[in-house]
């Protein structure tokens, strides 16, 4: 996948099939759009182009963005788009100046001028441009002038409701990673560098890899204990993770840690990825470390069953 940090650097390709959006989550609804794009491009020996924005528009435009968190970091979103098989990714720097463009100016002065789409495919109810005034209807009204086709992809439903990034974020806020994963089409994950902790886990027979908290805008699922898969190096291990303040030990700052089953290697300062499969229980305070150890044995047994 070719990545462009400036749309002006994009070089013309045969039969460009284009979509536009922020695509947080790269969930099943987004994947339906990308599948349609690849299908259309294949018919005409064309290529797929995703146009997105960084930073997220809300971080630039709205004061409430301080509480806005994202399912994927920018790096992980790029990885997922590449894995899906998108040919080109154009990342437009989003600024207040850029936000002043009307939706028609955006299509005319950016998308058409530099990408020359043969077909534009967008998700249902997608809006873009100043005050989000742009829509499928606008794209339809301009298609004859600029000689492109346009298609709106229907919503992807799970349990009778359309999949959306907002719906997935709400599930993750509640710790319901199992249902979130169903809508993502993959397992919600956190990637971070392993840092040194207090080594309490070693003392009770459950050593943990402690992750450095990722960037401030990464959505961290609710506190609790989870059945996990852990990617380190080129291998995948089973494990159980904890997100919380470790009330039995110190009730300190938020920590993300994972006990990796059948694993005994020094991975300090290495990056690992924790994939969250299911939530086992709330984080709770135990009377002592022996009680905590007994509960961890039960957690491990249940994790093995779920994994």
C-alpha positions as CSV (number, residue, x, y, z in Angstrom):
1,X,0.0,0.0,0.0
2,X,1.3,3.4,-1.0
3,X,0.9,6.2,1.6
4,X,0.7,9.9,0.8
5,X,0.9,12.6,3.4
6,X,-0.1,15.2,0.9
7,X,-2.9,14.6,-1.7
8,X,-0.8,16.7,-4.2
9,X,1.7,13.9,-4.3
10,X,-0.8,11.3,-5.6
11,X,0.1,10.1,-9.1
12,X,-2.7,9.1,-11.5
13,X,-3.7,5.5,-11.7
14,X,-6.0,3.5,-13.9
15,X,-9.7,3.6,-12.9
16,X,-9.4,5.0,-9.3
17,X,-12.0,3.7,-7.0
18,X,-12.2,6.1,-4.1
19,X,-13.7,6.3,-0.6
20,X,-13.6,9.1,2.0
21,X,-13.8,8.9,5.8
22,X,-12.0,8.7,9.2
23,X,-12.6,4.9,9.5
24,X,-11.9,4.6,13.2
25,X,-12.1,0.9,14.0
26,X,-11.9,-0.3,10.4
27,X,-15.0,-2.4,11.5
28,X,-17.3,-4.7,9.5
29,X,-19.2,-1.7,8.1
30,X,-16.0,-0.2,6.8
31,X,-14.8,-3.5,5.5
32,X,-18.0,-3.9,3.4
33,X,-17.0,-0.6,1.7
34,X,-13.5,-1.7,1.1
35,X,-14.7,-5.1,-0.3
36,X,-17.0,-3.3,-2.7
37,X,-14.1,-1.0,-3.8
38,X,-11.8,-4.0,-4.5
39,X,-14.5,-5.7,-6.4
40,X,-15.1,-2.6,-8.6
41,X,-11.4,-2.0,-9.1
42,X,-10.9,-5.7,-10.2
43,X,-13.6,-5.4,-12.8
44,X,-11.7,-2.5,-14.6
45,X,-8.1,-3.4,-13.7
46,X,-8.2,-0.3,-11.4
47,X,-6.9,0.6,-8.0
48,X,-8.4,1.5,-4.6
49,X,-7.8,4.8,-2.9
50,X,-8.8,5.6,0.7
51,X,-8.8,9.3,1.6
52,X,-8.7,10.0,5.3
53,X,-7.7,12.8,7.7
54,X,-5.2,13.3,10.5
55,X,-5.7,14.5,13.2
56,X,-9.3,13.4,13.6
57,X,-11.5,16.4,12.6
58,X,-13.2,16.5,16.1
59,X,-9.8,16.9,17.8
60,X,-9.3,20.1,15.7
61,X,-12.8,21.6,15.8
62,X,-14.4,20.8,19.1
63,X,-13.5,21.5,22.7
64,X,-15.1,18.2,23.9
65,X,-12.5,16.3,22.0
66,X,-10.4,16.1,25.1
67,X,-12.5,13.0,26.0
68,X,-12.5,11.5,22.5
69,X,-10.8,8.2,22.3
70,X,-10.2,6.0,19.3
71,X,-10.5,2.2,18.7
72,X,-7.3,2.1,16.7
73,X,-4.2,4.3,16.8
74,X,-3.2,5.9,13.5
75,X,-0.5,3.2,13.0
76,X,-2.9,0.3,13.6
77,X,-5.5,1.8,11.2
78,X,-2.8,1.9,8.5
79,X,-1.8,-1.7,9.3
80,X,-5.4,-2.8,9.0
81,X,-6.0,-1.0,5.7
82,X,-2.8,-2.5,4.3
83,X,-3.8,-6.0,5.4
84,X,-7.2,-5.6,3.8
85,X,-5.5,-4.9,0.5
86,X,-6.1,-1.2,-0.1
87,X,-3.7,0.1,-2.9
88,X,-3.3,3.8,-1.8
89,X,-3.9,5.7,1.4
90,X,-4.0,9.5,1.2
91,X,-3.8,11.2,4.6
92,X,-4.9,14.8,4.4
93,X,-3.6,17.0,7.3
94,X,-6.8,18.3,9.0
95,X,-6.5,22.0,10.1
96,X,-9.0,24.7,10.9
97,X,-8.1,26.3,7.6
98,X,-8.8,23.1,5.7
99,X,-12.1,22.8,7.6
100,X,-13.3,26.0,6.0
101,X,-13.7,24.2,2.6
102,X,-17.3,23.5,1.7
103,X,-18.1,20.0,0.8
104,X,-18.3,20.9,-2.9
105,X,-14.9,22.7,-2.7
106,X,-13.4,19.5,-1.1
107,X,-14.7,17.3,-3.9
108,X,-13.7,19.7,-6.6
109,X,-10.4,21.1,-5.4
110,X,-9.0,18.0,-3.8
111,X,-10.7,14.7,-4.8
112,X,-11.4,15.5,-8.4
113,X,-8.4,17.7,-9.0
114,X,-5.7,15.3,-7.7
115,X,-7.3,11.8,-7.7
116,X,-9.6,11.9,-10.7
117,X,-12.0,9.2,-9.4
118,X,-13.7,6.8,-11.8
119,X,-16.0,5.8,-9.0
120,X,-16.7,7.0,-5.5
121,X,-18.0,4.6,-2.9
122,X,-19.1,5.8,0.5
123,X,-20.9,4.3,3.5
124,X,-24.5,5.0,4.3
125,X,-25.3,8.4,5.9
126,X,-21.7,9.5,5.4
127,X,-21.2,13.3,5.7
128,X,-18.1,15.4,4.9
129,X,-17.0,19.0,4.4
130,X,-17.7,22.1,6.3
131,X,-20.5,21.5,8.9
132,X,-20.7,18.0,7.5
133,X,-22.9,19.3,4.7
134,X,-21.6,16.9,2.1
135,X,-23.4,13.7,1.4
136,X,-24.2,11.0,-1.1
137,X,-26.7,13.5,-2.6
138,X,-23.9,16.0,-3.3
139,X,-21.7,13.3,-4.9
140,X,-24.7,12.4,-7.1
141,X,-25.2,15.9,-8.2
142,X,-21.6,16.3,-9.3
143,X,-21.1,13.0,-11.0
144,X,-22.0,14.1,-14.5
145,X,-19.9,17.2,-14.3
146,X,-16.8,15.3,-13.2
147,X,-17.6,12.0,-15.0
148,X,-17.4,9.6,-12.1
149,X,-19.8,7.0,-10.8
150,X,-21.0,7.0,-7.2
151,X,-22.4,4.3,-5.0
152,X,-23.6,4.2,-1.4
153,X,-23.0,1.0,0.5
154,X,-25.8,-0.2,2.8
155,X,-25.2,-0.5,6.5
156,X,-23.8,-3.7,8.0
157,X,-26.1,-5.0,10.6
158,X,-25.3,-7.0,13.8
159,X,-28.1,-7.9,16.1
160,X,-30.6,-5.8,14.2
161,X,-28.6,-2.6,14.4
162,X,-26.0,-1.1,12.0
163,X,-22.4,-1.4,13.0
164,X,-20.8,1.9,13.8
165,X,-17.6,3.1,15.6
166,X,-19.8,4.8,18.2
167,X,-21.6,1.6,19.0
168,X,-18.3,-0.2,19.3
169,X,-16.7,2.5,21.5
170,X,-19.7,2.2,23.9
171,X,-19.3,-1.5,24.2
172,X,-15.6,-1.1,24.9
173,X,-16.3,1.5,27.6
174,X,-18.5,-1.2,29.2
175,X,-15.8,-3.8,28.9
176,X,-17.9,-5.9,26.5
177,X,-15.0,-6.8,24.2
178,X,-16.7,-10.0,23.0
179,X,-19.5,-8.1,21.4
180,X,-17.2,-5.3,20.2
181,X,-15.0,-8.0,18.5
182,X,-18.1,-9.3,16.6
183,X,-18.6,-5.8,15.1
184,X,-14.9,-5.2,14.4
185,X,-14.4,-8.5,12.7
186,X,-11.2,-8.9,14.6
187,X,-10.1,-8.7,18.3
188,X,-9.8,-5.3,19.9
189,X,-6.1,-4.9,20.9
190,X,-3.6,-2.7,22.7
191,X,0.0,-2.5,21.6
192,X,2.6,-1.1,23.9
193,X,6.2,-1.3,25.2
194,X,6.8,-3.7,28.1
195,X,8.1,-1.7,31.1
196,X,9.2,-2.7,34.6
197,X,6.6,-3.0,37.3
198,X,6.8,-3.9,41.0
199,X,7.2,-7.6,40.2
200,X,4.4,-8.6,42.6
201,X,3.2,-11.1,40.1
202,X,6.5,-12.9,40.2
203,X,6.2,-13.3,44.0
204,X,2.8,-15.1,43.7
205,X,3.5,-17.2,40.7
206,X,1.8,-15.0,38.1
207,X,4.4,-12.8,36.5
208,X,3.0,-10.1,34.2
209,X,4.3,-8.0,31.4
210,X,3.3,-4.4,32.1
211,X,2.6,-2.2,29.2
212,X,3.4,1.4,28.8
213,X,0.1,3.2,28.3
214,X,-0.2,4.0,24.5
215,X,-0.9,7.4,23.2
216,X,-3.5,9.6,25.0
217,X,-6.2,9.1,22.4
218,X,-6.2,5.3,22.4
219,X,-9.5,4.0,23.8
220,X,-8.7,1.6,26.7
221,X,-11.5,-0.8,27.5
222,X,-13.1,-0.9,31.0
223,X,-11.1,-2.0,34.0
224,X,-11.3,-5.7,34.7
225,X,-9.7,-9.1,34.0
226,X,-9.7,-10.5,30.5
227,X,-8.9,-13.6,28.5
228,X,-6.3,-12.5,26.0
229,X,-4.1,-13.5,23.2
230,X,-0.6,-12.0,23.3
231,X,1.5,-11.3,20.2
232,X,5.2,-11.1,20.9
233,X,7.8,-11.5,18.2
234,X,6.2,-13.7,15.6
235,X,4.4,-15.9,18.1
236,X,0.9,-15.9,19.6
237,X,0.4,-17.0,23.3
238,X,-2.6,-17.4,25.5
239,X,-2.8,-15.2,28.6
240,X,-5.0,-13.2,31.0
241,X,-4.8,-9.5,31.2
242,X,-5.7,-6.9,33.8
243,X,-6.6,-3.3,33.3
244,X,-7.0,-1.3,36.5
245,X,-5.4,0.2,39.6
246,X,-4.5,-3.1,41.4
247,X,-6.5,-2.4,44.5
248,X,-5.1,-5.4,46.5
249,X,-1.6,-4.1,46.0
250,X,-1.4,-0.4,45.9
251,X,-4.5,1.2,44.4
252,X,-2.3,3.4,42.2
253,X,-2.4,4.7,38.7
254,X,-4.0,2.8,35.8
255,X,-2.0,-0.2,34.6
256,X,-2.3,-2.6,31.7
257,X,-0.6,-6.0,32.4
258,X,-0.8,-9.5,31.1
259,X,0.2,-12.9,32.4
260,X,1.4,-14.9,29.4
261,X,0.9,-18.6,29.8
262,X,3.8,-21.0,29.3
263,X,6.2,-18.1,28.7
264,X,9.4,-17.2,30.4
265,X,11.4,-14.7,28.4
266,X,12.8,-11.3,29.0
267,X,10.8,-8.9,26.9
268,X,11.4,-5.6,28.7
269,X,11.5,-2.7,26.3
270,X,9.9,-4.8,23.5
271,X,6.6,-4.1,21.9
272,X,3.8,-6.6,22.4
273,X,0.1,-6.6,21.4
274,X,-2.6,-7.8,23.7
275,X,-5.8,-9.0,21.9
276,X,-8.8,-9.0,24.2
277,X,-11.1,-12.0,23.7
278,X,-13.6,-11.9,26.6
279,X,-14.0,-10.2,30.0
280,X,-13.8,-12.5,33.0
281,X,-14.7,-10.3,35.9
282,X,-14.5,-6.9,37.5
283,X,-11.3,-5.8,39.2
284,X,-11.7,-6.2,42.9
285,X,-9.7,-5.9,46.2
286,X,-8.8,-9.1,48.0
287,X,-8.0,-9.5,51.6
288,X,-4.4,-10.6,51.0
289,X,-2.1,-11.9,48.3
290,X,-3.1,-15.5,49.0
291,X,-6.7,-14.7,48.2
292,X,-5.6,-12.9,45.0
293,X,-3.5,-15.9,44.0
294,X,-6.4,-18.3,44.5
295,X,-8.6,-16.1,42.3
296,X,-5.9,-15.8,39.6
297,X,-5.8,-19.6,39.4
298,X,-9.6,-19.6,38.7
299,X,-9.1,-16.8,36.1
300,X,-6.4,-18.8,34.3
301,X,-8.5,-21.9,34.2
302,X,-11.4,-20.0,32.7
303,X,-9.2,-18.1,30.2
304,X,-7.8,-21.4,28.9
305,X,-11.4,-22.6,28.3
306,X,-12.4,-19.4,26.5
307,X,-9.2,-19.3,24.4
